[in-house]
Amino acid sequence: MTDMIAARRPPIHMIDTEADALAALALSVEDKLPDVSALLLDEITRARLYAHDRIAEDVVTMMSTVDFTIEATGTDRVVQLVYPQDADIAAGRISILTPVGASLIGLREGQSIAWPDRSGKERRLKILGVRQA
């Protein structure tokens, strides 16, 4: 990740047990998906951790449904953030092991973040709403 993108990342929040599971997942795919692994590990490292029952309802956690807009195009999307084995783009379930998935985790409603798309181009998205599973 570039230092410029890192400098513009908002504060994030994560459930402590999810952070542990996601760190293990990121490390397990480090050879196969080095960029996404590094992005996810960076997010985990900078996150403020909470017990499951102490995290705010408007924080993107695993299995959350997230409404967001891609700021440059005004395109609105609704996705559920899932583990890789549950991913199904056609059904709106995106894997945490995608650049956008790794960028969504821990954000709160109203926050914006710059993230690299699959081609490496920087995009900016804004969280419009979060619904817990």
N, C-alpha and C positions, 0 to 999 in steps of 0.2 A: 504494500500500500504506500502511496506517496505521502510524504510529510504534509503536503498541502491538504490532502483529503483528511488526514488524521487530525489536523489542527482545527478543522471545521466540524468535527463530530460532536453532537450534543451529549450531555450526560445520559447514561442509561442505567437501568435497574434490572436485576435478574433474580430468579429464585435460586437459592444456593444449590439445591440438589440438581436442578436443571443445568446450572453452570458446570457442575462436575460431570454430568452425563454428556453434555455438549463438548467439553474439553476432551474427553475420552474419544468421542466420535470424530472430532477434528483431527486428533493425533492419529487415529486409525486410517484416515484417508490422506495423510500428509504427502505420501508418495504419488498418489493418483490424482489428487486435486490440490496441489500446493497453494495456489492463490486463494481459494475459498477457505482452505484450512487455516492459512495465516490470517485472513480477514476475521474468521470466527474466533480464533484464539485472541486476536487483538481486542475484539469486542468483549470477550469474557474477562480479559485482564483488566480492562478499564471500568467494568460494571460495578455498581454498588450492589451487594448481595443481601437478600432478605429470606427469611423463612417463608414457606409457601403461603401461610395464613396472614402474612404481614405485607405482601406486595399489593400495590394499588391496582384497582380493577382496570384502570386505563393503560396499563403497561402491556406491551406485546410479550406474551410468553408462548411456550410451545402449546399448540392446539388452539390458540387464539384465532379469531377471524378479524382481519384487519382491512379497513377501508383506507385507501391512500390515493393520492394523485401524483402523477409524474408532472412536476412543475413546468418543464419546458414545453410540453405538449398539451397539458390540461387533461390528459387521459386519466380517468378514474378507474381503479381496480379494487376488487374485493377478493381476498385470498385467505386461506387458512394456512397457518405455518405448521408444518408437520415434519416428522422424522422421514428420512429418505424412503423407507419401505412403504410409507403411506402416501407418497407423492403421486399426484395425478393432475397434470396441468389442465386437462379438459374439465375436470371437476373443481378446479380452483384451489387445489391443495398443492402448495409449493414447499419444496424441501428446504430445510435449514442449510443444506449443503449447496445452495445456489448463492450467487452474489447478493441478490435482492433478499433472499431469506436470511442470510447472515447479517445483513444490514438492518432488517426489521426488528430482530430480537432486542428486547429491552427498551425500545422507544415508547414514549407516551403520546397520547392524543395531543395534536397540535405541534409536535416536534417535526423538524425537517432534517434530512441527512443527505449527504452526497455519497453515492455508491457507484462502483464500477459495474457496467453491464458486462455481458459475456464477451463483448469485443474489446473491453478495456476502456471504453468511453465513459466519462463521468456523467452520471445522471443525478438529479435531485428529486427526492420525493418528500411528501408531507403526509403525516398520519392524520386522517380525518376522523377515525373512530376505531375503537377496539372492543370486541365482544369476547368474553371468556367462554370456553366450551362448557 
